Amino acid sequence: MKATGTASAAERDRILSDNLQLHRMTARVYDTVHPHMRNSFEQRLQTKDIRRMVHAFAAEAPRRVLDLGCGTGNLTVQFLEEGATVDGVDMSAEMLDVLRSKLERVPAWRGRYRVHQRDIEGFLASNAGEFEIVSMSSVAHHLADYLETLEALAQRITPGGFLYLVHEPAHRTEMTRSSFALRRVWSIIPRGLDRLLRHTRMDSTLHREWEAQDTTFADFHYHRDGISMSAISQRLMPHGFGLAEASRYNAHETSLVSWLDNHWCSRFRYEQFQRTYFRAIWRRV
Ligand SMILES: C[S@@+](CC[C@H](N)C(=O)[O-])C[C@H]1O[C@@H](n2cnc3c(N)ncnc32)[C@H](O)[C@@H]1O
């Protein structure tokens, strides 16, 4: 396992530059090729979580959200829809161009968002703001030292506030190990179905192009064993955080297969590294 807190300066630079390159190449097609952007199963999970967090505060109370690695706006847009104010931070100019074009289309959101083109560490060093909610969707696995970054973030979350992580690869040691043969057999069915159905969602040339590009260090999960929810909990506990809610799910290309595997036939769900993701909400007392 690549332990956090051990990345050298050279490794950090490489992770940042590979990330920039990857998202520069893929920003234009990001929303089309990434299932979590359009898959109704994952979108509903996120929407439910976002509503729960935003509406935990009185309507007149500030609901300032810091969406780190906001990209093309998956969470940013949903937080704005729920009435929060959002600071979106991302180092990729190309991803932020896509986000800005979405934000500018909705006059009602004007004045409720700010977009910062910065790397997360640089942003935290230069901005002393406090937030009721800090979120990251599919970002922790891109960071050199996610535990260190999350600990630094924890200090910026107001009492009663939330830290939200979603679409992070579950750690190898934190998945259900199943010896139940039927589950192994079942795991073949969603994968096959997904492949068949993918073509109804995405042009196959686009998918091949995407797969060819998506092989850099940046997206090959620097943390080869996944992201540890329990390590995060331990690191946050001294700052007054407790895990309020969490679950794992298998990520799939199509909504139908996601519902089938994670909801309708969840008893047979087979957890596998880099297929099984988690969502988690920590709350500060
Ligand atoms: C997989 S995308 C996720 C985007 C969005 N949150 C979502 O749910 O679709 C990862 C995003 O994190 C950004 N990113 C990765 N490492 C970063 C860092 N150290 N500082 C700022 N942004 C970073 C990338 O530019 C990219 O937009």
The ligand as a Gaussian input file, in Angstrom:
#p B3LYP/6-31G(d) Opt

LIG

0 1
 C      -12.168000      12.672000     -11.415000
 S      -12.346000      14.419000     -11.462000
 C      -13.758000      14.711000     -10.409000
 C      -14.500000      15.968000     -10.789000
 C      -15.812000      16.180000     -10.040000
 N      -15.608000      16.375000      -8.629000
 C      -16.762000      15.044000     -10.289000
 O      -17.379000      14.538000      -9.358000
 O      -16.959000      14.683000     -11.452000
 C      -11.021000      14.971000     -10.459000
 C      -10.904000      16.489000     -10.467000
 O       -9.999000      16.865000      -9.447000
 C       -9.101000      17.826000      -9.954000
 N       -7.880000      17.695000      -9.161000
 C       -7.119000      16.590000      -8.981000
 N       -6.118000      16.838000      -8.132000
 C       -6.247000      18.131000      -7.759000
 C       -5.524000      18.982000      -6.875000
 N       -4.454000      18.541000      -6.221000
 N       -5.941000      20.256000      -6.736000
 C       -7.044000      20.712000      -7.408000
 N       -7.766000      19.960000      -8.246000
 C       -7.375000      18.678000      -8.412000
 C       -8.935000      17.490000     -11.421000
 O       -8.514000      18.595000     -12.163000
 C      -10.343000      17.035000     -11.774000
 O      -11.138000      18.078000     -12.224000

